[in-house]
Amino acid sequence: MSELRKPVDVATDHTVTSLRAHLPPEATLLEVGCGAGDVARALLYEGCDVLAFDSDGTAIAEARSRGVPARQADWPHFDGGPFDAIAFTPSLHHIHPLDAAVRRAHELLRSGALVLVEDAVRFVEARFRAERSRRARKDYAHRSSPRRRPIADASPS
C-alpha cells in the first residue's frame, strides 16, 4: 500500500487518531458516511481492513479513485459484515430514524465489537443547553406571581 499516504488534514488526522485508540490492531471496520474517503484511506495506511460507504455517488467515485474500497449505499439499508467496529464519521445526524440506524449497526457487528460515533457534539450540547435554559425561564415565569407575564409572552409596553 505504498501509494497511500498519511493525511495532512488536521480534522482527518484527529479522527483517525481517535478511531485507532479504540480499534484492535487489525480491525475490520465499516465507515458510514465516508465522503471522499480521507479517513478510510488513512486507516488503510495504518493496517485496518476498511470498507467505506456513502449515499453520494460522486463521493464514492472520489474515494475509489484514492484506492478506498467504497460502496454506494444508504444506511440502514446496507448488507455486509460482520465487523469489529462501525464508525459514523460524522454522519449519524443525517440518518433517520435513529433507532433503526443503531439496530442495524448492532446486527452487523461481531460479539464485543464497537460502534464509534464522531458527530456534531458541541453543536448538540449548545442547543441542549439553550433549550434547557429557555425551559427554565419559562418554568420560572409560570411559577411567579399571577400578575407577571411569562418571558416568552412579554412585549415592550
C-alpha positions in Angstrom: 0.0 0.0 0.0 2.8 2.4 -0.8 0.6 4.6 -2.9 -1.4 5.6 0.3 -0.1 8.5 2.3 -0.9 9.7 5.8 -3.4 12.5 5.9 -2.1 16.1 6.3 -5.6 17.4 7.1 -5.9 18.1 10.8 -9.5 17.0 11.2 -8.9 13.7 9.4 -5.7 13.1 11.4 -7.7 13.8 14.7 -10.5 11.4 13.6 -8.0 8.7 12.6 -6.1 9.0 15.9 -9.3 8.8 17.9 -10.5 5.8 16.0 -7.2 3.9 16.2 -7.2 4.4 20.0 -10.3 2.2 20.2 -9.7 -0.3 17.4 -7.9 -3.7 17.7 -4.7 -3.7 15.6 -6.2 -5.5 12.6 -9.8 -4.4 12.9 -12.4 -4.9 10.2 -14.1 -1.5 10.1 -17.1 -0.2 8.3 -17.1 3.6 7.9 -20.6 5.0 7.4 -20.7 8.3 5.5 -17.1 8.1 4.2 -17.4 11.1 1.8 -14.2 11.3 -0.4 -12.6 8.5 1.7 -10.0 10.5 3.6 -10.5 8.7 7.0 -10.8 5.2 5.3 -7.7 5.8 3.3 -5.7 6.8 6.4 -6.9 3.8 8.3 -6.0 1.5 5.4 -2.5 3.0 5.5 -2.3 2.1 9.2 -3.3 -1.5 8.5 -7.0 -1.6 9.1 -9.3 -3.6 6.9 -11.8 -0.9 5.9 -15.0 -0.9 3.9 -16.4 2.6 3.4 -19.7 3.7 2.1 -21.7 6.8 1.4 -25.0 7.6 -0.2 -23.4 10.1 -2.6 -22.2 8.6 -5.8 -19.7 11.4 -6.6 -18.1 11.0 -3.2 -17.8 7.2 -3.7 -16.1 7.8 -7.1 -13.6 10.1 -5.4 -13.0 7.6 -2.6 -12.4 4.8 -5.1 -10.0 7.0 -7.1 -7.9 7.2 -4.0 -7.8 3.4 -3.6 -10.5 3.1 -0.9 -12.8 0.1 -1.2 -16.1 2.0 -1.2 -19.7 1.3 -2.0 -22.7 3.5 -2.6 -25.5 2.6 -0.2 -28.0 4.1 2.2 -27.9 3.4 5.9 -29.5 1.3 7.4 -30.1 -0.5 4.1 -26.6 -1.9 3.9 -25.6 -5.5 3.6 -22.2 -6.8 4.7 -20.3 -7.7 7.8 -19.7 -8.8 10.4 -17.4 -6.0 11.5 -15.2 -5.4 14.5 -16.3 -1.8 14.5 -18.7 0.6 12.7 -17.7 4.2 12.6 -20.1 7.0 11.9 -17.7 9.8 10.9 -19.6 12.4 11.2 -22.8 11.0 9.6 -25.2 9.8 12.3 -27.0 13.2 12.5 -28.1 12.7 8.8 -29.6 9.2 9.5 -33.3 8.9 10.4 -34.9 7.1 12.1 -32.1 6.8 14.7 -33.4 3.7 16.4 -33.3 1.7 13.1 -29.8 3.0 12.4 -28.5 1.8 15.8 -30.3 -1.5 15.5 -28.8 -2.1 12.1 -25.3 -1.4 13.4 -25.8 -3.9 16.2 -26.8 -6.5 13.6 -23.6 -6.1 11.6 -21.2 -6.2 14.5 -19.3 -9.2 15.8 -19.7 -10.0 19.5 -17.8 -7.5 21.6 -17.4 -5.1 18.7 -17.7 -1.3 18.8 -19.9 1.5 17.4 -17.8 4.7 17.2 -19.6 8.0 16.7 -17.9 11.2 15.7 -20.6 13.9 15.3 -21.6 17.5 16.0 -21.4 17.0 19.8 -20.6 20.7 20.6 -23.5 21.9 18.5 -25.9 19.4 20.1 -24.7 20.3 23.6 -25.1 24.0 22.9 -28.6 23.5 21.5 -29.5 21.4 24.5 -28.1 24.0 26.9 -30.1 26.7 25.2 -33.3 24.7 25.2 -32.8 23.8 28.9 -32.2 27.5 29.7 -35.4 28.5 27.8 -37.4 25.9 29.6 -36.1 27.1 33.0 -37.0 30.7 32.2 -40.5 29.7 31.1 -41.0 27.5 34.2 -39.8 30.3 36.5 -42.2 32.8 34.8 -45.1 30.4 35.3 -44.3 29.9 39.0 -44.1 33.7 39.6 -47.0 35.8 40.8 -50.1 35.8 38.6 -49.5 39.5 37.6 -46.3 38.7 35.8 -46.4 37.7 32.2 -44.2 34.7 31.0 -41.0 35.8 29.5 -41.9 34.4 26.1 -45.1 36.5 26.0 -43.5 39.7 27.2 -43.6 42.6 24.8 -42.4 46.1 25.2 -45.1 48.4 26.6 
